């Protein structure tokens, strides 16, 4: 999970349960691979209603 997205979540305080980056994409924090380009991935915002919405799109 990118730290910038966590900081944004804390600053904006949306009505949400949390964030998720499914699948451990290459290039996401902690999943960097030397010589490999970053995968495109979405940070998802999970709401208490059970819905999820895109919070950020990164990489790629």
C-alpha positions, -999 to +999 in steps of 0.1 A: +000+000+000+015+033-010+021+056+020+007+085+001-026+068-002-028+060+035-020+097+043-047+108+018-072+084+035-064+099+069-066+134+056-099+130+037-116+108+063-141+092+039-168+070+053-149+038+046-135+006+063-101+007+046-079+004+015-067-027-003-043-035-032-052-071-042-027-094-058+006-080-047+014-063-081+050-058-091+061-023-083+038-018-054+056-010-021+075-041-010+070-058-043+097-040-064+117-063-087+149-050-101+148-049-139+110-054-140+086-026-149+059-018-125+024-033-131-005-010-133-027-015-102-057+000-084-059+009-047-095+001-037-115+019-010-139-004+009-170+012+022-192+000+051-220-007+026-199-035+011-191-015-020-156-008-032-145+021-054-112+030-070-092+052-047-060+055-068-046+041-100-008+036-101+021+020-119+023+007-154 
